[in-house]
Amino acid sequence: MSTGVVLLNFGEPPTADREAVEDYLERIFYSNMDIEEEPDLTPGAARKRASKLAERRAPGLIEEYEEIGGGSPLNDQAGAQADALETELRNRGYDVATYTGMLYTEPFTHEAAEQAVADGHDEVLGLPIYPLCGPSTTNLSLDHLADGLEEAGFDGELHEVSGWHRHPTYNRLRAENIREYADGEGVDLHDEDAVLFFSAHGTPRYYLNEGSRYDRYVDEWCAGMAAMLGIDEYELGFQNHDNRSEVAWTEPDVEAAIESLDAERVVVEPVSFMHEQSETLSELDIELREEAEEVGLEFYRVPIPHDDDRFPSVLADLSEPFLADFDPGYFQFRQCHCRDKPGTMCLNAPDPDWD
């Protein structure tokens, strides 16, 4: 059997071109229009609203891209991860080809689906590069893939993986990445004057109210990281966006959390990010650094281990049950509770005690 493995990502413009940035933002705003106070807009009204939001946000984002070198490195890093995964899986003996599919920039998810069908694969595996499952990332990416395959006339089998933040090797490489970075910077994470600070991508509370467990996944992952590092106390903040003032987001905001720290040094770990992008290179390295230094903190930001030699093995482990055609439960996969589609498998279906 030949399998196409589609690595699903968010995407970001590789250049600061205004038209590209506005198109990117409009797609995001239109796709997430259900979080608005008036979710029942007609398609035309929703598109107009998204366009206005994009025009308003674009200058700030263009400035961020210019500050970090003229565009985001996300797409290039995602492509390298796909190439490394294909090599790893072929070394394991599987007939595969990998593709990258982006929600909001080229190559779009539907284009990856079309290419996988054109290449004649018998099966397709959708693998989101979002360790922490969320509705506007993991689930939406998988929806786009399924729709793209259907439109392309795919008549084979589609496998879907959702959340996978509990993968042991993934956790180990992230913990070691934090420790090695701190050691290299001469920061003792156990010093009472140093704080390990987790910065997670925020999400509208609308999604949490609708049943998303994203915030719980963030909490448990941070607790696990701290335990692996032997740290009893740490802080957590969320990188929220103020593009829609009427939309409530996760709390606390990273800025408020940083300003309240009683310490001399802060080591910031970007939770679940698997690429360097504007949220790390600009929001953290520039904006949050300024906030921290204004209150007298030495600021250290842990680099994203996007090219860690172990990461292709992590992705291959997540793929292998579906390629080898054995029960995914053997690798502790369970039916996903965050995605209402039979056969979508994850490593972090909720504990029995959770609501």
C-alpha contacts under 8 A as a table, 3 or more apart, distances in Angstrom:
res1	aa1	res2	aa2	distance
1	M	95	D	6.98
1	M	121	H	7.74
1	M	122	D	6.07
1	M	123	E	7.40
2	S	94	Y	7.99
2	S	95	D	5.18
2	S	96	V	5.77
2	S	120	G	7.95
2	S	121	H	5.04
2	S	122	D	5.41
2	S	123	E	6.48
3	T	95	D	6.49
3	T	96	V	4.85
3	T	97	A	6.64
3	T	121	H	5.24
3	T	122	D	5.99
3	T	123	E	4.70
3	T	124	V	5.40
3	T	125	L	7.15
3	T	323	L	7.21
4	G	96	V	5.67
4	G	97	A	5.05
4	G	98	T	5.75
4	G	99	Y	7.27
4	G	116	A	5.78
4	G	121	H	5.92
4	G	123	E	6.35
4	G	124	V	4.69
4	G	125	L	6.24
5	V	96	V	6.98
5	V	97	A	6.22
5	V	98	T	4.69
5	V	99	Y	6.21
5	V	124	V	5.79
5	V	125	L	4.74
5	V	126	G	6.15
5	V	127	L	7.02
6	V	98	T	5.75
6	V	99	Y	4.69
6	V	100	T	5.61
6	V	101	G	6.47
6	V	112	A	7.00
6	V	113	A	7.71
6	V	124	V	7.28
6	V	125	L	6.10
6	V	126	G	5.07
6	V	127	L	5.99
7	L	82	A	6.70
7	L	98	T	7.22
7	L	99	Y	6.04
7	L	100	T	4.85
7	L	101	G	6.13
7	L	126	G	6.40
7	L	127	L	4.96
7	L	128	P	5.61
7	L	129	I	6.40
8	L	100	T	6.05
8	L	101	G	4.97
8	L	102	M	6.03
8	L	103	L	7.73
8	L	109	T	7.18
8	L	126	G	6.90
8	L	127	L	5.87
8	L	128	P	4.29
8	L	129	I	5.81
8	L	141	S	6.21
8	L	142	L	7.71
9	N	78	A	7.68
9	N	100	T	7.28
9	N	101	G	6.11
9	N	102	M	4.80
9	N	103	L	6.39
9	N	128	P	6.26
9	N	129	I	5.83
9	N	130	Y	7.47
9	N	137	T	7.88
9	N	141	S	7.33
10	F	102	M	5.20
10	F	103	L	4.96
10	F	104	Y	6.20
10	F	105	T	7.77
10	F	137	T	6.95
10	F	141	S	7.99
11	G	74	L	6.64
11	G	75	N	6.19
11	G	102	M	4.99
11	G	103	L	6.18
11	G	104	Y	5.61
11	G	105	T	5.24
11	G	106	E	7.53
12	E	24	Y	7.45
12	E	72	S	6.03
12	E	74	L	6.41
12	E	75	N	6.82
12	E	104	Y	7.06
12	E	105	T	5.99
12	E	277	Q	7.67
13	P	16	A	7.02
13	P	20	A	6.59
13	P	21	V	6.33
13	P	24	Y	7.15
13	P	71	G	6.24
13	P	72	S	6.03
13	P	105	T	6.41
14	P	70	G	7.59
14	P	71	G	4.45
14	P	72	S	4.79
14	P	73	P	6.45
14	P	74	L	7.73
14	P	75	N	7.11
15	T	20	A	7.74
15	T	65	Y	7.34
15	T	70	G	5.46
15	T	71	G	4.02
15	T	72	S	6.82
16	A	20	A	7.44
16	A	21	V	6.62
16	A	62	I	5.29
16	A	63	E	7.95
16	A	65	Y	5.70
16	A	66	E	6.38
16	A	70	G	5.42
16	A	71	G	5.31
17	D	20	A	5.40
17	D	21	V	6.19
17	D	62	I	7.53
18	R	21	V	5.11
18	R	22	E	6.04
18	R	58	A	7.17
18	R	59	P	7.99
18	R	62	I	6.97
19	E	22	E	5.22
19	E	23	D	6.09
20	A	23	D	5.21
20	A	24	Y	6.11
21	V	24	Y	5.05
21	V	25	L	6.18
21	V	58	A	6.28
21	V	61	L	7.67
21	V	62	I	7.06
22	E	25	L	5.11
22	E	26	E	5.99
22	E	51	S	7.84
22	E	54	A	5.40
22	E	55	E	6.26
22	E	58	A	5.75
23	D	26	E	5.12
23	D	27	R	6.28
23	D	54	A	7.63
24	Y	27	R	5.38
24	Y	28	I	6.54
24	Y	104	Y	5.70
24	Y	105	T	6.35
25	L	28	I	5.07
25	L	29	F	6.19
25	L	50	A	7.96
25	L	53	L	7.93
25	L	54	A	5.06
25	L	57	R	7.77
25	L	58	A	7.34
26	E	29	F	5.19
26	E	30	Y	5.94
26	E	47	R	7.87
26	E	50	A	5.16
26	E	51	S	5.31
26	E	53	L	7.26
26	E	54	A	5.10
27	R	30	Y	5.24
27	R	31	S	5.96
27	R	50	A	7.57
27	R	104	Y	6.19
28	I	31	S	5.23
28	I	32	N	6.29
28	I	104	Y	6.72
29	F	32	N	5.28
29	F	33	M	6.01
29	F	50	A	5.01
29	F	51	S	7.98
29	F	53	L	7.17
29	F	54	A	7.32
30	Y	33	M	5.21
30	Y	46	A	6.43
30	Y	47	R	6.00
30	Y	49	R	7.85
30	Y	50	A	5.10
31	S	34	D	7.96
32	N	35	I	6.17
32	N	136	S	7.46
33	M	36	E	5.61
33	M	39	P	6.28
33	M	46	A	6.86
33	M	50	A	7.76
34	D	38	E	7.81
34	D	39	P	4.67
34	D	40	D	7.70
35	I	39	P	6.56
35	I	204	P	7.41
35	I	206	Y	6.16
35	I	207	Y	7.99
35	I	247	V	7.03
36	E	39	P	5.29
36	E	246	E	7.61
36	E	247	V	6.84
37	E	246	E	7.26
37	E	247	V	7.74
38	E	41	L	6.41
41	L	44	G	7.87
41	L	45	A	5.77
41	L	46	A	5.51
42	T	45	A	5.15
42	T	46	A	5.98
43	P	46	A	5.04
43	P	47	R	6.03
44	G	47	R	5.15
44	G	48	K	6.25
45	A	48	K	5.06
45	A	49	R	6.12
46	A	49	R	5.05
46	A	50	A	6.12
47	R	50	A	5.05
47	R	51	S	6.13
48	K	51	S	5.09
48	K	52	K	6.33
49	R	52	K	5.25
49	R	53	L	6.30
50	A	53	L	5.11
50	A	54	A	6.09
51	S	54	A	5.05
51	S	55	E	6.21
52	K	55	E	5.15
52	K	56	R	6.26
53	L	56	R	5.13
53	L	57	R	6.17
53	L	243	N	7.29
54	A	57	R	5.18
54	A	58	A	5.75
55	E	58	A	5.38
55	E	59	P	7.63
56	R	59	P	7.07
57	R	60	G	5.81
57	R	61	L	6.52
57	R	243	N	6.81
58	A	61	L	5.17
58	A	62	I	5.94
59	P	62	I	5.13
59	P	63	E	6.21
60	G	63	E	5.15
60	G	64	E	6.36
61	L	64	E	4.91
61	L	65	Y	6.26
62	I	65	Y	5.11
62	I	66	E	6.17
63	E	66	E	5.08
63	E	67	E	6.17
64	E	67	E	5.07
64	E	68	I	6.45
64	E	278	S	6.88
64	E	282	S	5.91
65	Y	68	I	5.22
65	Y	69	G	6.38
65	Y	70	G	5.00
65	Y	71	G	4.70
65	Y	72	S	6.56
65	Y	278	S	6.83
65	Y	282	S	7.79
66	E	69	G	5.33
66	E	70	G	4.20
66	E	71	G	6.57
67	E	70	G	6.88
67	E	282	S	7.30
68	I	71	G	6.80
68	I	72	S	7.62
68	I	278	S	7.63
68	I	281	L	6.37
68	I	282	S	6.60
69	G	72	S	7.95
72	S	75	N	7.37
72	S	276	E	7.76
72	S	277	Q	5.38
72	S	278	S	6.34
73	P	76	D	5.59
73	P	77	Q	6.29
73	P	275	H	7.80
73	P	276	E	6.43
73	P	277	Q	6.09
74	L	77	Q	5.25
74	L	78	A	6.07
74	L	275	H	5.56
74	L	276	E	5.94
74	L	277	Q	5.47
75	N	78	A	5.02
75	N	79	G	6.16
76	D	79	G	5.12
76	D	80	A	6.33
77	Q	80	A	5.10
77	Q	81	Q	6.29
77	Q	275	H	6.47
77	Q	276	E	7.98
77	Q	306	H	7.05
77	Q	307	D	7.88
78	A	81	Q	5.07
78	A	82	A	6.31
78	A	100	T	7.08
78	A	275	H	7.28
79	G	82	A	5.09
79	G	83	D	6.30
79	G	99	Y	7.99
79	G	100	T	6.46
80	A	83	D	5.10
80	A	84	A	6.16
81	Q	84	A	5.08
81	Q	85	L	6.12
81	Q	306	H	7.64
81	Q	307	D	7.32
81	Q	312	P	6.91
82	A	85	L	5.12
82	A	86	E	6.26
82	A	98	T	5.79
82	A	99	Y	6.43
82	A	100	T	6.66
83	D	86	E	5.20
83	D	87	T	6.37
83	D	98	T	6.92
84	A	87	T	5.17
84	A	88	E	6.21
84	A	312	P	5.84
85	L	88	E	5.01
85	L	89	L	6.09
85	L	98	T	7.38
85	L	312	P	4.84
85	L	313	S	7.38
85	L	315	L	6.64
85	L	316	A	6.37
86	E	89	L	5.23
86	E	90	R	6.04
86	E	96	V	6.71
86	E	97	A	6.05
86	E	98	T	5.68
87	T	90	R	5.21
87	T	91	N	6.09
88	E	91	N	5.10
88	E	92	R	6.40
88	E	312	P	6.42
88	E	313	S	6.78
88	E	316	A	6.77
89	L	92	R	4.95
89	L	93	G	6.53
89	L	94	Y	5.69
89	L	95	D	7.93
89	L	96	V	7.13
89	L	316	A	6.06
90	R	93	G	4.99
90	R	94	Y	4.98
90	R	95	D	6.35
90	R	96	V	6.75
91	N	94	Y	7.42
94	Y	323	L	7.07
99	Y	112	A	6.01
99	Y	116	A	7.66
100	T	107	P	6.89
100	T	109	T	7.37
100	T	112	A	6.35
101	G	106	E	7.72
101	G	107	P	5.68
101	G	108	F	5.05
101	G	109	T	3.82
101	G	110	H	7.25
101	G	111	E	7.17
101	G	112	A	5.33
101	G	113	A	7.87
102	M	105	T	5.68
102	M	106	E	6.29
102	M	107	P	5.81
102	M	108	F	4.57
102	M	109	T	5.10
102	M	141	S	7.88
103	L	108	F	5.90
103	L	109	T	6.03
103	L	141	S	6.34
103	L	144	H	7.73
104	Y	108	F	6.70
105	T	108	F	5.84
107	P	111	E	6.24
107	P	112	A	6.82
108	F	111	E	5.21
108	F	112	A	6.50
109	T	112	A	5.10
109	T	113	A	6.24
109	T	141	S	7.44
109	T	144	H	6.28
109	T	145	L	5.82
109	T	148	G	7.13
110	H	113	A	4.93
110	H	114	E	6.14
110	H	144	H	6.58
110	H	145	L	6.11
110	H	147	D	7.51
110	H	148	G	4.37
110	H	149	L	7.24
111	E	114	E	5.04
111	E	115	Q	6.19
111	E	148	G	7.52
112	A	115	Q	5.14
112	A	116	A	6.16
113	A	116	A	5.14
113	A	117	V	6.30
113	A	145	L	6.23
113	A	148	G	5.47
113	A	149	L	5.25
113	A	152	A	7.30
114	E	117	V	5.22
114	E	118	A	6.08
114	E	148	G	6.78
114	E	149	L	6.57
114	E	152	A	5.56
115	Q	118	A	4.92
115	Q	119	D	6.06
116	A	119	D	5.15
116	A	120	G	6.71
116	A	121	H	6.33
116	A	124	V	7.55
117	V	120	G	5.25
117	V	121	H	6.13
117	V	149	L	7.23
117	V	152	A	6.74
117	V	153	G	7.70
117	V	154	F	6.07
118	A	121	H	7.94
121	H	124	V	6.95
121	H	156	G	7.83
122	D	156	G	5.26
122	D	157	E	6.98
123	E	156	G	5.37
123	E	157	E	4.88
123	E	158	L	5.94
123	E	159	H	7.67
124	V	156	G	7.57
124	V	157	E	6.42
124	V	158	L	4.94
124	V	159	H	6.22
125	L	158	L	5.86
125	L	159	H	4.65
125	L	160	E	5.83
125	L	161	V	7.68
125	L	319	S	7.52
125	L	322	F	7.66
126	G	142	L	6.54
126	G	145	L	7.18
126	G	158	L	7.49
126	G	159	H	6.20
126	G	160	E	4.90
126	G	161	V	6.24
127	L	160	E	6.58
127	L	161	V	5.43
127	L	162	S	7.07
127	L	319	S	7.75
128	P	131	P	7.70
128	P	138	T	5.86
128	P	141	S	7.09
128	P	142	L	7.53
128	P	161	V	7.08
128	P	162	S	6.55
129	I	274	M	7.13
130	Y	133	C	6.51
130	Y	137	T	7.21
130	Y	138	T	6.36
130	Y	163	G	7.16
130	Y	164	W	7.99
130	Y	272	S	6.80
130	Y	273	F	7.47
130	Y	274	M	7.50
131	P	163	G	5.51
131	P	164	W	5.01
131	P	165	H	4.50
131	P	272	S	5.89
132	L	163	G	5.41
132	L	164	W	6.68
132	L	165	H	5.63
132	L	214	Y	6.64
132	L	217	Y	6.37
132	L	218	V	7.20
132	L	272	S	6.51
133	C	137	T	7.35
133	C	138	T	5.53
133	C	139	N	7.55
133	C	162	S	6.22
133	C	163	G	4.49
133	C	164	W	7.67
133	C	213	R	7.89
133	C	214	Y	6.20
133	C	217	Y	7.83
133	C	338	C	7.50
134	G	137	T	5.43
134	G	138	T	5.38
134	G	139	N	6.47
134	G	212	S	6.62
134	G	213	R	7.55
134	G	214	Y	5.63
134	G	338	C	7.79
135	P	138	T	5.98
135	P	139	N	4.84
135	P	140	L	6.10
135	P	207	Y	7.11
135	P	212	S	6.83
135	P	338	C	7.80
136	S	139	N	6.33
136	S	140	L	5.31
136	S	141	S	7.81
137	T	140	L	5.44
137	T	141	S	5.90
138	T	141	S	5.32
138	T	142	L	6.32
138	T	162	S	6.20
138	T	163	G	7.53
139	N	142	L	5.18
139	N	143	D	6.16
139	N	162	S	7.37
139	N	339	R	6.45
140	L	143	D	4.97
140	L	144	H	6.22
141	S	144	H	5.15
141	S	145	L	6.29
142	L	145	L	5.05
142	L	146	A	6.19
142	L	160	E	7.18
143	D	146	A	5.21
143	D	147	D	6.14
144	H	147	D	5.14
144	H	148	G	5.97
145	L	148	G	5.03
145	L	149	L	6.14
146	A	149	L	5.24
146	A	150	E	6.23
146	A	158	L	7.73
147	D	150	E	5.13
147	D	151	E	6.17
148	G	151	E	5.15
148	G	152	A	6.17
149	L	152	A	5.01
149	L	153	G	6.34
149	L	154	F	5.29
150	E	153	G	5.18
150	E	154	F	5.66
150	E	155	D	8.00
151	E	154	F	7.65
159	H	322	F	7.06
159	H	343	G	7.28
159	H	344	T	6.98
160	E	343	G	7.12
160	E	344	T	4.86
160	E	345	M	6.29
161	V	164	W	7.97
161	V	318	L	7.67
161	V	344	T	5.79
161	V	345	M	4.98
161	V	346	C	5.68
162	S	336	C	7.01
162	S	339	R	8.00
162	S	344	T	6.72
162	S	345	M	6.10
162	S	346	C	5.08
163	G	336	C	7.90
163	G	346	C	5.05
163	G	347	L	6.15
163	G	348	N	6.16
164	W	167	H	5.86
164	W	346	C	5.94
164	W	347	L	4.95
164	W	348	N	6.27
165	H	170	Y	7.25
165	H	171	N	7.39
165	H	221	W	7.25
165	H	272	S	7.90
165	H	347	L	7.32
165	H	348	N	7.18
166	R	170	Y	7.52
166	R	171	N	6.88
166	R	221	W	7.73
166	R	347	L	6.20
166	R	348	N	6.38
167	H	170	Y	5.35
167	H	171	N	6.35
167	H	314	V	7.47
167	H	347	L	7.15
168	P	171	N	5.18
168	P	172	R	6.15
169	T	172	R	4.91
169	T	173	L	6.07
169	T	310	R	7.54
169	T	314	V	6.49
170	Y	173	L	5.34
170	Y	174	R	6.27
170	Y	310	R	8.00
170	Y	311	F	7.08
170	Y	314	V	6.36
171	N	174	R	5.25
171	N	175	A	6.14
171	N	225	M	7.13
172	R	175	A	5.18
172	R	176	E	6.07
173	L	176	E	5.16
173	L	177	N	5.92
173	L	305	P	7.99
173	L	308	D	7.74
173	L	310	R	7.29
174	R	177	N	4.98
174	R	178	I	6.34
174	R	225	M	7.86
174	R	305	P	7.33
175	A	178	I	5.25
175	A	179	R	6.33
175	A	225	M	5.92
175	A	228	M	6.65
175	A	229	L	6.57
176	E	179	R	5.02
176	E	180	E	5.91
177	N	180	E	5.26
177	N	181	Y	6.06
177	N	302	V	7.63
177	N	305	P	6.96
178	I	181	Y	5.28
178	I	182	A	6.16
178	I	269	E	7.20
178	I	302	V	6.16
179	R	182	A	5.21
179	R	183	D	6.05
179	R	189	L	7.98
179	R	229	L	7.33
180	E	183	D	5.11
180	E	184	G	6.03
181	Y	184	G	5.07
181	Y	185	E	6.27
181	Y	302	V	6.32
181	Y	303	P	7.82
182	A	185	E	5.13
182	A	186	G	6.17
182	A	187	V	5.07
182	A	188	D	6.83
182	A	189	L	7.09
182	A	267	V	7.48
182	A	302	V	7.84
183	D	186	G	5.02
183	D	187	V	5.81
183	D	188	D	6.92
184	G	187	V	7.66
187	V	194	A	7.50
188	D	191	D	5.36
188	D	194	A	7.03
189	L	194	A	5.99
189	L	195	V	6.83
189	L	196	L	6.75
189	L	231	I	7.56
190	H	194	A	7.09
190	H	231	I	6.65
191	D	194	A	5.38
192	E	195	V	7.53
192	E	263	A	7.49
193	D	262	D	7.80
193	D	263	A	4.67
193	D	264	E	5.21
193	D	265	R	6.33
194	A	263	A	5.80
194	A	264	E	6.07
194	A	265	R	4.65
194	A	266	V	5.67
194	A	267	V	7.44
195	V	233	E	7.98
195	V	234	Y	6.16
195	V	235	E	7.29
195	V	263	A	6.65
195	V	265	R	6.34
195	V	266	V	4.83
195	V	267	V	6.17
196	L	233	E	7.96
196	L	234	Y	5.17
196	L	235	E	6.44
196	L	266	V	6.07
196	L	267	V	4.99
196	L	268	V	6.25
196	L	269	E	7.47
197	F	234	Y	5.95
197	F	235	E	4.74
197	F	236	L	5.68
197	F	237	G	7.57
197	F	266	V	6.52
197	F	267	V	5.80
197	F	268	V	4.73
197	F	269	E	6.18
198	F	222	C	6.97
198	F	234	Y	7.67
198	F	235	E	6.13
198	F	236	L	4.68
198	F	237	G	6.35
198	F	268	V	5.75
198	F	269	E	4.90
198	F	270	P	6.08
198	F	271	V	6.10
199	S	236	L	5.97
199	S	237	G	5.10
199	S	238	F	5.61
199	S	239	Q	6.63
199	S	254	V	6.65
199	S	268	V	6.56
199	S	269	E	5.99
199	S	270	P	4.86
199	S	271	V	5.62
200	A	218	V	7.25
200	A	236	L	7.46
200	A	237	G	6.32
200	A	238	F	4.80
200	A	239	Q	6.03
200	A	270	P	6.00
200	A	271	V	4.68
200	A	272	S	7.20
201	H	238	F	5.54
201	H	239	Q	4.84
201	H	240	N	6.75
201	H	271	V	7.19
202	G	238	F	4.76
202	G	239	Q	4.86
202	G	240	N	4.60
202	G	241	H	7.59
202	G	249	W	6.58
202	G	250	T	5.66
203	T	207	Y	7.35
203	T	240	N	6.86
203	T	249	W	5.70
203	T	250	T	5.84
204	P	207	Y	5.94
204	P	208	L	7.35
204	P	247	V	6.67
204	P	248	A	5.77
204	P	249	W	4.24
204	P	250	T	6.30
205	R	208	L	4.97
205	R	209	N	6.09
205	R	247	V	7.93
205	R	248	A	5.69
205	R	249	W	5.05
205	R	250	T	5.95
206	Y	209	N	5.14
206	Y	210	E	6.23
206	Y	248	A	7.43
207	Y	210	E	4.93
207	Y	211	G	6.52
207	Y	212	S	5.60
208	L	211	G	5.20
208	L	212	S	4.56
208	L	213	R	6.50
208	L	214	Y	7.27
208	L	215	D	7.58
209	N	212	S	7.12
211	G	338	C	7.84
212	S	215	D	7.84
212	S	338	C	6.51
213	R	216	R	5.29
213	R	217	Y	6.32
213	R	338	C	7.35
214	Y	217	Y	5.10
214	Y	218	V	6.27
215	D	218	V	5.06
215	D	219	D	6.26
215	D	250	T	7.95
216	R	219	D	5.03
216	R	220	E	6.19
217	Y	220	E	5.27
217	Y	221	W	6.04
218	V	221	W	5.27
218	V	222	C	6.17
218	V	271	V	7.59
219	D	222	C	5.37
219	D	223	A	6.23
220	E	223	A	5.07
220	E	224	G	6.10
221	W	224	G	5.01
221	W	225	M	6.17
222	C	225	M	5.10
222	C	226	A	6.18
222	C	271	V	7.82
223	A	226	A	5.21
223	A	227	A	6.18
224	G	227	A	5.11
224	G	228	M	6.23
225	M	228	M	5.15
225	M	229	L	6.28
226	A	229	L	5.08
226	A	230	G	6.06
226	A	231	I	4.94
226	A	232	D	6.75
226	A	233	E	7.73
226	A	234	Y	7.32
227	A	230	G	4.92
227	A	231	I	5.83
227	A	232	D	7.09
228	M	231	I	7.72
231	I	234	Y	7.30
235	E	257	A	7.67
236	L	252	P	7.66
236	L	254	V	7.57
236	L	257	A	7.36
237	G	251	E	6.82
237	G	252	P	5.26
237	G	253	D	5.32
237	G	254	V	4.24
237	G	255	E	7.81
237	G	257	A	5.90
237	G	258	I	7.93
238	F	250	T	6.42
238	F	251	E	6.21
238	F	252	P	6.06
238	F	253	D	4.91
238	F	254	V	5.14
239	Q	253	D	6.12
239	Q	254	V	5.77
239	Q	279	E	7.95
240	N	249	W	6.33
240	N	250	T	7.09
240	N	253	D	6.36
240	N	254	V	7.91
241	H	244	R	7.66
241	H	249	W	7.98
242	D	245	S	5.69
244	R	247	V	5.58
245	S	248	A	7.82
250	T	253	D	7.34
252	P	256	A	6.69
252	P	257	A	6.20
253	D	256	A	5.48
253	D	257	A	6.22
254	V	257	A	5.06
254	V	258	I	5.97
254	V	288	L	7.69
255	E	258	I	5.23
255	E	259	E	6.23
255	E	288	L	6.59
255	E	291	E	6.67
256	A	259	E	5.21
256	A	260	S	6.39
257	A	260	S	5.33
257	A	261	L	6.75
258	I	261	L	5.53
258	I	291	E	7.42
258	I	292	A	6.25
259	E	291	E	7.14
259	E	292	A	6.67
259	E	295	V	6.44
263	A	266	V	7.32
263	A	297	L	7.08
264	E	296	G	7.06
264	E	297	L	5.11
264	E	298	E	6.19
265	R	297	L	5.24
265	R	298	E	4.50
265	R	299	F	6.12
265	R	300	Y	7.71
266	V	297	L	6.62
266	V	298	E	6.20
266	V	299	F	5.32
266	V	300	Y	6.13
267	V	299	F	6.40
267	V	300	Y	4.72
267	V	301	R	5.72
267	V	302	V	6.97
268	V	299	F	7.71
268	V	300	Y	6.08
268	V	301	R	4.64
268	V	302	V	5.96
269	E	301	R	6.30
269	E	302	V	5.26
269	E	303	P	7.92
270	P	273	F	5.99
270	P	280	T	7.20
270	P	301	R	7.95
270	P	302	V	7.20
270	P	304	I	7.50
273	F	276	E	7.52
273	F	304	I	6.89
274	M	304	I	6.18
274	M	305	P	6.94
274	M	306	H	5.39
275	H	304	I	6.10
275	H	305	P	7.73
275	H	306	H	5.50
276	E	279	E	7.77
276	E	280	T	5.92
276	E	281	L	6.55
276	E	303	P	7.87
276	E	304	I	6.16
276	E	306	H	7.70
277	Q	280	T	5.48
277	Q	281	L	5.83
277	Q	282	S	7.84
278	S	281	L	5.13
278	S	282	S	5.07
278	S	283	E	6.48
279	E	282	S	5.87
279	E	283	E	4.87
279	E	284	L	6.53
280	T	283	E	5.66
280	T	284	L	4.99
280	T	285	D	6.30
281	L	284	L	6.06
281	L	285	D	5.11
281	L	286	I	6.99
282	S	285	D	5.36
282	S	286	I	5.02
282	S	287	E	6.33
283	E	286	I	5.97
283	E	287	E	5.00
283	E	288	L	6.08
284	L	287	E	5.68
284	L	288	L	4.69
284	L	289	R	6.24
284	L	301	R	7.50
285	D	288	L	6.35
285	D	289	R	5.59
285	D	301	R	6.94
286	I	289	R	5.29
286	I	290	E	6.21
287	E	290	E	5.29
287	E	291	E	6.53
288	L	291	E	4.97
288	L	292	A	6.14
289	R	292	A	5.07
289	R	293	E	6.06
289	R	299	F	6.00
290	E	293	E	5.23
290	E	294	E	6.06
291	E	294	E	5.28
291	E	295	V	6.81
292	A	295	V	5.50
292	A	296	G	6.52
292	A	297	L	5.17
292	A	298	E	7.18
292	A	299	F	6.46
293	E	296	G	4.86
293	E	297	L	4.95
293	E	298	E	6.35
293	E	299	F	6.94
294	E	297	L	7.41
305	P	308	D	5.21
306	H	311	F	7.48
307	D	311	F	7.11
308	D	311	F	5.54
309	D	312	P	6.78
309	D	313	S	7.95
310	R	313	S	5.36
310	R	314	V	6.48
311	F	314	V	4.96
311	F	315	L	6.38
312	P	315	L	5.15
312	P	316	A	6.02
313	S	316	A	4.85
313	S	317	D	5.98
314	V	317	D	5.14
314	V	318	L	6.41
315	L	318	L	5.09
315	L	319	S	6.30
316	A	319	S	4.98
316	A	320	E	5.86
317	D	320	E	5.29
317	D	321	P	7.68
318	L	321	P	7.24
319	S	322	F	5.85
319	S	323	L	6.47
320	E	323	L	5.01
320	E	324	A	5.84
321	P	324	A	5.29
321	P	325	D	5.66
321	P	326	F	5.36
321	P	327	D	6.58
321	P	328	P	5.23
321	P	331	F	7.53
322	F	325	D	5.03
322	F	326	F	6.82
322	F	328	P	7.10
326	F	330	Y	7.79
327	D	330	Y	5.76
327	D	331	F	8.00
328	P	331	F	5.54
328	P	332	Q	6.72
328	P	333	F	5.27
328	P	334	R	7.53
328	P	345	M	7.86
329	G	332	Q	4.65
329	G	333	F	4.68
329	G	334	R	6.12
330	Y	333	F	7.18
332	Q	347	L	6.23
333	F	345	M	5.76
333	F	346	C	5.18
333	F	347	L	4.87
333	F	348	N	7.87
334	R	345	M	5.33
334	R	346	C	5.51
334	R	347	L	6.33
334	R	348	N	7.67
334	R	349	A	6.28
335	Q	342	P	7.06
335	Q	343	G	6.31
335	Q	344	T	5.89
335	Q	345	M	4.73
335	Q	346	C	6.35
335	Q	349	A	6.89
336	C	339	R	5.78
336	C	340	D	7.59
336	C	341	K	8.00
336	C	343	G	7.91
336	C	344	T	5.64
336	C	345	M	5.09
336	C	346	C	5.29
336	C	348	N	7.69
336	C	349	A	5.50
337	H	340	D	6.82
337	H	349	A	5.72
337	H	350	P	7.02
338	C	349	A	7.80
339	R	344	T	7.11
341	K	344	T	6.01
346	C	349	A	6.27
350	P	354	W	6.30
351	D	354	W	5.52
352	P	355	D	7.96
